Amino acid sequence: MLTDDELTKLVTGRETDRVERKESLAADRIREAICGFANDVADSRLPGVVAVGVDDSGVPTGLTVDDDLLLALAQMRDDGAVVPFPSMEVRALAMGDTDVAVVVVEPSDSPPVTFRGRTWIRVGPRRAIATPEDECRLVERRRLSNLPFDARPVFSAGIDSLSLPQFTLEILPQLVAAEILERNERPIVQQLAALHFTDPDGRPTPTGLLTIGLSPQDHIPGAYVQFNRFHGNDLGSEVVISRMLSGALPKVMRDLDDLVKVNIETRVDFVGQETERRQPNIPFDAVQQIVRNALIHRTYEASNAPTRILWFADRVEIQSPGGPYGQVSIDNFGDPGVTDYRNPSLAGVLGQLGYVQRFGAGIAIARRALAENGNPPLELQPKAENVLVVVRY
């Protein structure tokens, strides 16, 4: 961790490949800088600093550095615009009688890091979009021992385990900026590696298999969803519907949306002579958010169990293998603003594809939907080995 004295020297010194200064909250430019420092194309293995509230010479501008500004900067870590999520620290730095905000960004163990489909790097004191050669160097520099499970190679899978037509026609246009695609200078093996779908040697990762895999369950045994609907309120009740949903997660999520909608019951109340009000027994948004959270945040490494959805006559139970992760604990699970990502590459890809409404907000959205619909509060039951969420109606 950089000391205040070290930060002050960087902020007030000349602008180099380790520091960038901004007079105000220029959000997109700051995200580009974060991306560039995380990629560390010079391989300095030293943190970079974005200083907000100073001019080009390092003199404070008098920008108000309050909790709102620091929160806005901190949220850039996991708002889904920069992926994989960078490792960074945000804090206020006292400079004389005023404060400036600093974002300290650590080099990524899993480059390239992109912002809205573009790989930004530092070339001396300026930002630039990476060339294909730069991206190739970044991919080759991944440090396997430090990678999360979703970015490691799956040795039982080969390139033929992925749907390359789907990748080219459906996924690439959503993940990579149009002008980068128009240049068409990157071979497909490099494109796959740059998006963390394969490792530098072309072996599929869990992110690749779970996004465009032809049969992910062949290589990740727990990569499926078991859906059971019961006639009564316990496991001994008659099973009315039983479905096993497997395949790539985008398709599984779409199929689950349809299945959830079919199982929601709607009551029609007539108001007056000509109007009616349709009241679902359970709000779709609440179930969708919790199910998607379960699929994104579950462990795919430490358990071969599926994600389970058990639909009873009075409630829906969603069980996700793997307990709370990182800074999320059993005690603070579900608290506003407390987030972490067991599968950061997978979460980033699914967010860019539109399967995450807002990072870190799934539980809040579900709680609000239940309250507005008049349902009982959401029940969270985290354990070390799994997380159970109960939605009652």
C-alpha positions as CSV (number, residue, x, y, z in Angstrom):
1,M,0.0,0.0,0.0
2,L,1.3,3.4,-0.9
3,T,1.9,5.9,1.9
4,D,0.5,9.4,1.9
5,D,4.0,10.8,1.2
6,E,4.5,8.4,-1.7
7,L,1.1,9.4,-3.1
8,T,1.8,13.1,-2.7
9,K,5.1,12.7,-4.6
10,L,3.3,10.9,-7.5
11,V,0.5,13.4,-7.6
12,T,2.7,16.5,-7.6
13,G,5.4,15.1,-9.8
14,R,5.4,14.8,-13.5
15,E,2.7,12.8,-15.2
16,T,4.2,9.4,-16.1
17,D,2.9,5.9,-16.8
18,R,2.0,5.6,-13.1
19,V,0.0,8.8,-12.5
20,E,-2.9,10.6,-14.2
21,R,-4.5,13.8,-13.0
22,K,-8.1,15.0,-13.4
23,E,-9.5,18.3,-12.3
24,S,-13.0,16.9,-11.9
25,L,-15.0,13.7,-12.0
26,A,-14.6,12.8,-15.7
27,A,-16.1,9.4,-15.3
28,D,-15.2,7.8,-18.6
29,R,-11.7,9.2,-18.7
30,I,-11.1,7.9,-15.2
31,R,-12.3,4.4,-16.1
32,E,-10.0,4.5,-19.1
33,A,-7.1,5.4,-16.8
34,I,-8.1,2.6,-14.3
35,C,-8.1,0.2,-17.2
36,G,-4.7,1.4,-18.4
37,F,-3.1,1.1,-15.0
38,A,-4.6,-2.4,-14.4
39,N,-3.2,-3.6,-17.7
40,D,0.3,-2.4,-16.8
41,V,1.6,-2.9,-20.3
42,A,5.1,-1.9,-19.2
43,D,5.0,-4.8,-16.7
44,S,6.3,-2.5,-13.9
45,R,4.2,-4.5,-11.4
46,L,3.7,-1.2,-9.5
47,P,0.3,0.5,-8.8
48,G,-0.9,3.4,-10.8
49,V,-2.7,6.5,-9.4
50,V,-5.6,8.5,-10.7
51,A,-5.7,11.8,-8.8
52,V,-9.0,13.7,-9.0
53,G,-9.2,17.3,-8.0
54,V,-5.7,18.5,-9.2
55,D,-4.7,20.3,-12.4
56,D,-2.0,19.2,-14.8
57,S,0.8,20.6,-12.6
58,G,-0.4,18.7,-9.5
59,V,-2.0,21.7,-7.8
60,P,-5.3,21.1,-6.0
61,T,-8.3,22.7,-7.7
62,G,-10.5,23.0,-4.6
63,L,-12.8,20.2,-5.8
64,T,-15.1,19.1,-2.9
65,V,-13.9,15.6,-1.9
66,D,-16.8,14.2,0.1
67,D,-18.3,10.7,0.6
68,D,-20.4,11.0,-2.6
69,L,-17.3,11.6,-4.7
70,L,-15.4,8.8,-3.1
71,L,-18.4,6.4,-3.4
72,A,-18.7,7.3,-7.1
73,L,-15.1,6.5,-7.7
74,A,-15.3,3.2,-5.6
75,Q,-18.3,2.0,-7.6
76,M,-16.2,2.1,-10.8
77,R,-14.6,-1.1,-9.6
78,D,-17.6,-3.3,-10.0
79,D,-20.2,-1.3,-12.0
80,G,-19.5,-3.6,-15.0
81,A,-17.9,-1.1,-17.3
82,V,-14.4,-2.2,-16.5
83,V,-13.9,-6.0,-16.7
84,P,-12.5,-8.1,-15.2
85,F,-13.0,-6.1,-12.0
86,P,-9.8,-4.2,-11.1
87,S,-8.1,-4.3,-7.7
88,M,-8.1,-0.7,-6.5
89,E,-8.4,1.5,-3.4
90,V,-10.1,4.9,-3.2
91,R,-9.3,7.4,-0.5
92,A,-8.9,11.1,0.3
93,L,-5.4,12.5,0.3
94,A,-4.7,15.7,2.3
95,M,-2.6,18.2,0.4
96,G,-2.1,21.3,2.4
97,D,-5.5,22.8,3.5
98,T,-7.5,20.8,1.0
99,D,-8.1,17.2,0.0
100,V,-7.9,15.4,-3.4
101,A,-9.3,12.0,-4.2
102,V,-7.0,9.3,-5.3
103,V,-7.7,5.9,-6.9
104,V,-4.8,3.5,-6.5
105,V,-5.0,0.7,-9.1
106,E,-3.0,-2.5,-8.8
107,P,-1.7,-4.3,-11.9
108,S,-4.1,-7.1,-12.9
109,D,-3.2,-10.8,-12.7
110,S,-5.7,-11.4,-15.5
111,P,-5.1,-8.9,-18.3
112,P,-6.3,-7.6,-20.6
113,V,-8.7,-5.4,-18.7
114,T,-11.2,-3.6,-20.9
115,F,-13.5,-0.6,-20.7
116,R,-16.6,-0.9,-22.9
117,G,-15.0,-3.3,-25.3
118,R,-11.7,-1.4,-25.6
119,T,-8.4,-2.4,-24.0
120,W,-6.7,0.8,-22.7
121,I,-3.0,0.9,-21.8
122,R,-0.5,3.6,-20.7
123,V,2.1,4.7,-23.2
124,G,4.3,6.9,-21.1
125,P,2.1,9.7,-19.7
126,R,-0.8,9.2,-22.1
127,R,-3.6,6.7,-22.6
128,A,-4.0,4.7,-25.8
129,I,-6.0,1.8,-27.1
130,A,-4.0,-1.4,-27.2
131,T,-2.8,-2.8,-30.6
132,P,-3.2,-6.5,-31.3
133,E,0.4,-6.9,-30.4
134,D,-0.1,-5.2,-27.0
135,E,-3.1,-7.5,-26.3
136,C,-1.1,-10.6,-27.2
137,R,1.6,-9.5,-24.7
138,L,-1.0,-8.9,-22.0
139,V,-2.6,-12.3,-22.6
140,E,0.7,-14.1,-22.3
141,R,1.5,-12.4,-19.0
142,R,-1.4,-13.8,-17.1
143,R,-0.2,-15.3,-13.8
144,L,-2.0,-18.6,-13.6
145,S,-1.4,-19.2,-9.9
146,N,-3.2,-16.0,-8.9
147,L,-6.2,-16.4,-11.3
148,P,-9.7,-17.0,-10.0
149,F,-11.2,-20.3,-11.0
150,D,-13.3,-18.9,-13.8
151,A,-10.2,-17.7,-15.6
152,R,-8.1,-20.8,-15.3
153,P,-7.9,-23.4,-18.1
154,V,-10.1,-26.5,-18.0
155,F,-7.8,-29.2,-19.2
156,S,-10.5,-31.6,-20.2
157,A,-11.8,-29.2,-22.8
158,G,-10.5,-28.1,-26.2
159,I,-11.4,-25.3,-28.6
160,D,-14.0,-27.6,-30.1
161,S,-15.9,-27.5,-26.8
162,L,-16.9,-23.9,-27.6
163,S,-19.4,-22.6,-30.1
164,L,-17.2,-20.4,-32.3
165,P,-20.1,-19.3,-34.6
166,Q,-22.0,-18.1,-31.6
167,F,-18.9,-16.3,-30.3
168,T,-18.3,-14.5,-33.6
169,L,-21.9,-13.7,-34.5
170,E,-23.5,-13.1,-31.1
171,I,-21.0,-12.5,-28.4
172,L,-18.2,-10.4,-30.0
173,P,-20.5,-7.6,-31.2
174,Q,-21.7,-7.1,-27.7
175,L,-18.4,-7.3,-25.9
176,V,-16.0,-5.5,-28.3
177,A,-16.3,-2.0,-29.6
178,A,-17.4,-1.7,-33.2
179,E,-14.3,0.1,-34.4
180,I,-12.1,-2.6,-33.0
181,L,-14.1,-5.3,-34.8
182,E,-13.9,-3.3,-38.0
183,R,-10.2,-3.5,-38.1
184,N,-10.5,-7.3,-37.9
185,E,-6.8,-7.7,-37.1
186,R,-7.1,-10.2,-34.3
187,P,-7.4,-13.9,-35.1
188,I,-10.2,-15.7,-33.3
189,V,-7.8,-17.5,-30.9
190,Q,-6.5,-14.1,-29.7
191,Q,-10.1,-12.7,-29.4
192,L,-11.1,-15.7,-27.2
193,A,-8.1,-15.2,-25.0
194,A,-8.5,-11.5,-24.7
195,L,-12.0,-12.0,-23.4
196,H,-10.9,-14.7,-20.9
197,F,-12.8,-17.4,-22.8
198,T,-9.5,-19.3,-23.2
199,D,-6.1,-19.2,-21.6
200,P,-3.0,-18.0,-23.6
201,D,-2.6,-21.6,-24.9
202,G,-6.1,-21.8,-26.3
203,R,-7.6,-24.0,-23.6
204,P,-11.2,-23.0,-22.6
205,T,-11.8,-21.4,-19.2
206,P,-14.9,-21.8,-17.1
207,T,-16.0,-18.4,-18.3
208,G,-15.7,-19.6,-21.9
209,L,-17.5,-22.9,-21.3
210,L,-20.3,-21.3,-19.3
211,T,-20.9,-18.5,-21.9
212,I,-20.5,-20.3,-25.2
213,G,-19.8,-23.9,-24.3
214,L,-21.5,-26.6,-26.3
215,S,-21.9,-28.8,-23.2
216,P,-20.5,-27.1,-20.1
217,Q,-21.7,-29.9,-17.8
218,D,-19.2,-32.3,-19.5
219,H,-16.3,-30.4,-18.0
220,I,-18.0,-28.6,-15.0
221,P,-20.3,-31.2,-13.5
222,G,-22.4,-28.8,-11.4
223,A,-23.1,-26.5,-14.3
224,Y,-26.9,-27.1,-14.4
225,V,-30.1,-26.1,-12.7
226,Q,-32.5,-28.5,-11.1
227,F,-36.1,-27.0,-11.0
228,N,-38.8,-28.9,-9.1
229,R,-42.3,-27.6,-8.4
230,F,-44.2,-29.3,-5.6
231,H,-48.0,-29.6,-5.0
232,G,-47.5,-28.9,-1.2
233,N,-45.2,-27.2,1.2
234,D,-42.5,-29.8,1.8
235,L,-40.2,-32.2,-0.1
236,G,-42.5,-35.1,0.5
237,S,-45.2,-33.4,-1.6
238,E,-46.1,-34.5,-5.1
239,V,-43.8,-33.2,-7.7
240,V,-45.8,-31.3,-10.4
241,I,-42.9,-30.2,-12.6
242,S,-39.3,-31.3,-12.8
243,R,-36.8,-29.8,-15.2
244,M,-33.1,-30.0,-15.5
245,L,-31.7,-27.1,-17.4
246,S,-28.1,-27.3,-18.7
247,G,-26.0,-25.6,-21.4
248,A,-24.4,-22.2,-21.7
249,L,-25.6,-19.7,-19.0
250,P,-27.2,-17.2,-21.4
251,K,-29.6,-19.8,-22.7
252,V,-30.2,-21.3,-19.3
253,M,-31.1,-17.8,-18.0
254,R,-33.5,-17.2,-20.8
255,D,-35.1,-20.6,-20.3
256,L,-35.4,-20.0,-16.6
257,D,-37.1,-16.7,-17.2
258,D,-39.8,-18.5,-19.3
259,L,-40.1,-21.3,-16.6
260,V,-40.5,-18.8,-13.8
261,K,-43.2,-16.8,-15.7
262,V,-45.2,-20.0,-16.4
263,N,-45.2,-20.8,-12.7
264,I,-46.2,-17.4,-11.4
265,E,-50.0,-17.3,-10.7
266,T,-51.9,-14.1,-11.4
267,R,-55.0,-13.1,-9.6
268,V,-57.4,-10.7,-11.4
269,D,-59.2,-8.2,-9.2
270,F,-62.0,-6.2,-10.8
271,V,-62.1,-2.5,-9.8
272,G,-65.4,-0.9,-10.8
273,Q,-67.2,-2.0,-13.9
274,E,-64.6,-1.6,-16.6
275,T,-61.1,-1.8,-15.0
276,E,-59.2,-4.8,-13.6
277,R,-55.9,-5.2,-11.7
278,R,-53.7,-8.2,-12.2
279,Q,-51.8,-9.2,-9.1
280,P,-49.1,-11.9,-9.3
281,N,-48.6,-14.1,-6.3
282,I,-44.9,-13.5,-6.6
283,P,-43.1,-10.8,-8.6
284,F,-41.0,-12.0,-11.5
285,D,-38.2,-9.5,-10.9
286,A,-37.6,-10.9,-7.4
287,V,-37.2,-14.5,-8.5
288,Q,-35.2,-13.6,-11.6
289,Q,-32.6,-11.5,-9.6
290,I,-32.1,-14.2,-7.0
291,V,-31.8,-17.0,-9.5
292,R,-29.2,-15.0,-11.6
293,N,-27.3,-14.1,-8.5
294,A,-27.2,-17.8,-7.6
295,L,-25.8,-18.8,-11.1
296,I,-23.2,-16.0,-11.2
297,H,-21.9,-16.2,-7.6
298,R,-22.0,-19.9,-6.9
299,T,-18.9,-22.1,-6.7
300,Y,-18.3,-24.1,-9.9
301,E,-15.0,-25.4,-8.5
302,A,-15.7,-26.8,-5.0
303,S,-19.0,-28.5,-5.6
304,N,-20.6,-30.8,-8.3
305,A,-24.1,-29.9,-7.0
306,P,-26.5,-28.0,-9.2
307,T,-28.2,-24.7,-8.5
308,R,-31.6,-25.8,-7.1
309,I,-34.9,-24.0,-7.4
310,L,-37.6,-25.6,-5.3
311,W,-41.1,-24.1,-5.9
312,F,-43.6,-25.0,-3.1
313,A,-47.2,-24.0,-2.6
314,D,-46.2,-21.1,-0.3
315,R,-42.6,-20.2,-1.2
316,V,-39.7,-20.5,-3.6
317,E,-36.3,-21.7,-2.4
318,I,-33.2,-20.9,-4.4
319,Q,-30.1,-22.8,-3.2
320,S,-26.6,-21.8,-4.5
321,P,-23.6,-24.1,-3.9
322,G,-20.8,-22.3,-2.1
323,G,-21.1,-19.9,0.9
324,P,-20.3,-16.2,1.0
325,Y,-17.1,-15.1,-0.7
326,G,-14.3,-12.6,-0.1
327,Q,-15.4,-9.6,1.9
328,V,-19.0,-10.9,2.0
329,S,-19.4,-13.0,5.2
330,I,-22.3,-14.9,6.8
331,D,-22.8,-11.9,9.2
332,N,-22.9,-9.1,6.5
333,F,-24.5,-11.1,3.7
334,G,-27.2,-9.0,2.0
335,D,-26.0,-5.7,3.6
336,P,-26.2,-2.8,1.1
337,G,-22.9,-2.0,-0.6
338,V,-21.1,-5.2,0.5
339,T,-20.1,-7.1,-2.6
340,D,-17.4,-9.4,-3.9
341,Y,-17.1,-11.7,-6.9
342,R,-16.1,-15.4,-6.8
343,N,-16.3,-15.5,-10.6
344,P,-15.2,-12.0,-11.8
345,S,-14.6,-12.7,-15.4
346,L,-17.9,-14.6,-15.8
347,A,-19.8,-11.8,-13.9
348,G,-18.2,-9.2,-16.2
349,V,-19.1,-11.0,-19.4
350,L,-22.7,-11.7,-18.3
351,G,-23.1,-8.0,-17.2
352,Q,-21.9,-6.8,-20.6
353,L,-24.4,-9.2,-22.3
354,G,-27.2,-7.7,-20.3
355,Y,-27.9,-10.5,-17.8
356,V,-27.0,-8.3,-14.8
357,Q,-29.3,-5.3,-14.3
358,R,-26.9,-3.6,-11.9
359,F,-23.9,-5.1,-10.1
360,G,-24.4,-5.5,-6.4
361,A,-28.1,-4.6,-6.6
362,G,-29.8,-8.0,-7.1
363,I,-30.9,-8.4,-3.5
364,A,-32.0,-4.8,-3.2
365,I,-34.1,-5.1,-6.4
366,A,-35.7,-8.3,-5.1
367,R,-36.5,-6.8,-1.8
368,R,-38.1,-3.8,-3.4
369,A,-40.2,-5.9,-5.8
370,L,-41.5,-8.1,-3.0
371,A,-42.4,-5.0,-0.9
372,E,-44.2,-3.4,-3.8
373,N,-46.2,-6.6,-4.5
374,G,-47.1,-7.1,-0.8
375,N,-45.1,-10.2,-0.2
376,P,-43.2,-11.1,3.0
377,P,-39.6,-9.9,3.2
378,L,-36.9,-11.8,1.5
379,E,-35.2,-14.5,3.7
380,L,-31.4,-15.0,3.4
381,Q,-29.9,-18.1,5.0
382,P,-26.1,-18.1,4.2
383,K,-23.9,-21.0,5.4
384,A,-20.3,-21.9,4.8
385,E,-21.3,-24.5,2.2
386,N,-24.2,-22.8,0.4
387,V,-26.6,-19.9,0.3
388,L,-30.3,-20.4,0.6
389,V,-32.7,-17.6,-0.3
390,V,-36.5,-18.0,0.4
391,V,-39.1,-16.0,-1.5
392,R,-42.5,-16.3,0.2
393,Y,-46.0,-15.6,-1.2
